[in-house]
Amino acid sequence: MEGDIITMHDVFTFDQQSVDAGGKVLGGFRLTGIRANAIEQFDKMGIPWEE
């Protein structure tokens, strides 16, 4: 929040590597560099992530 305005930022982006013969998109998620409060929760729950 910035005053009465709700602001949002991307925390993850999806990097598309390719598309396979069946049309499935291949790639992975990356952190944008903005450290979300959720990252601390991921750590507590043992959910793996990469910076």
ABEGO torsion letter per residue (X at the ends): XBEABBBBBBABBBBBABBBAAGBBBEBBBBAGBBBAAAAAAAAAGBBBBX
